[in-house]
Amino acid sequence: MGRCLVRLVLSISAITINAGANAELSNHELLARDIFRELIEINTTDSVGDNTAAAEAMASRLRDAGFPASDLHILAPAPRKGNLVFRLKSPAPTKKPILLLAHLDVVEAQPSDWTIPPFEFLERDGYYYGRGTTDDKAMCAIWMANLIRLKQEGYRPNRDIIVALTADEEGGPNNGVQYLLAEHFELVDAAFVLNEGGGGSMQNGKRIAISVQASEKVYQSYELEVTNPGGHSSLPRTDNAIYQLAEALTRISKYQFPIELNEVTRAWVRQGFSALPARQTEIAQGILEHPPTAASVSFFERVPAYNARVRTTCVATQLQAGHAENALPQRATATVNCRILPGVPHEQVLQTLVGLVDDPQISFTLMNEPTPSPASPLTEEVMAPIQEITEALWPGVIVIPTMSTGATDGLYFRNIGIPVYGVSGIFGDVNDVRAHGRDERILIESFFDGLEFLDRLVRAYTSE
């Protein structure tokens, strides 16, 4: 069958499937899905994508929904790097605004790596496919659809509701949140922020927990370098830059930073492991003791995702050495990437690494300026509505405060004292995580779960 004919058949099939699915959707869900489709099909990668096009498309929808131009701001500090900030104003605000944050940009997606076109919105087998479906255009679409709904209903919040759809979260230059905070702080200043980073986890089709990301580790990389006079490879020396660096990295690899818990990770242990069999719960919660029990330490160290949440980690990620196969290396470098617990000074981590290496001939260079990310407080104002709505929608699903081992744009708000909470109500299978990977997808049911959950949550935070 020719390629054009295959595409035609696929298109006809998609139309048939979508027509059946659309018949069961409410007008609000149809709007959310339509916005989601439009966002997915706008390429917003750093290399060739256009965030400004996405921001302008969303602004057009808001104008059509009745948002005044004075409340819409497209801010593009560089070509293709537009951010959209808009707000639903309170007629009589009694509280500081809340900010709903999501990023428009996505990681690169090579069509040759995917089995489907990454920038075409595909509905198949109960999933929506496309780059950004989970990270993070689902939240962009949900914030858009829900704010349009509130506007059309004539909703009167007791505080302004701000939405920021931003650029450059996925590792580009600082044209997104950092730019907004530096140049347009008055547009995004808020009591607290709702962001990605949390969400629902499910296994074998069963919803298990809602995570609330209230903390994240600090990203910090160091370059280790050793130089050497080198020489001809036929005349080996006792000092070799590659061997010297390899020994240093081996020492680092064998070291475990001490276990340190904060308010968020203590709550994660208490609540997140409470559903295990009694003996496993007892072992896991031994990490809360002073000092932690040996059995609990062993339990956490066996699972990388657990271990990384209770201690700082540093790991070698890149190596470069030598200049010719027949020459002794004159230079060898390695990148060691650390994810540092909130509140731990990066200088302390650096001193630990230098002490482990114990080699004055190896230099350490800071590769980036660390941005502190203090934990957000688990206040009743924020946590109670999440708990209540979760129980109403999914009885028995537990709410777990978490600390991300990675980083989001939330860290820039936390760094200036604005709390951030990653929560979405979007459930994903713990064994099928495709964010940043090929054939990224989201369960259709989960997308609409998030739509309903976040609508209720925003109303809870903005009504008396």
Buried (B, 14 or more C-beta within 10 A) or exposed (E): EEEEEEEEEBEEEBEEBBEEBEEEBEEBBEBBBBBBBBBBBBBBBBEEBBBBBBBBBBBEBBEEBEBEEEBBBBBBBBEBBBBBBBBBBBEEEEBEBBBBBBBBBBBBBEEEEBEBBBBBBBBBEEBBBBBBBBBBBBBBBBBBBBBBBBBEEEBEBBBBBBBBBBBBBBEBEBBBBBBBBEEBEEBBBBBBBBBBBBBBBBEEEEBBBBBBBBBBBBBBBBBBBBBBEBEEEEEEEEEBBBBBBBBBBEBBEEEEBEBEBBBBBBBBBBBBBEEEEEEEBBBBBBBBEEEBBEEBBEBBBEEEEBBBBBBBBBEBEEBEBBEEEEEBBBBBBBBBBBBBBBEBEBEEBBEBBBEBBEBEBBBBEEEEEBBBBBBBBBEEEBBEBBBBBBBEBBEEBBBBBBBBBEBBBBBBBBBEEBBBBBBBBBBBBEEEEBBBBBBBBBBBEBBBBBBBBBBBBBBBBBEE
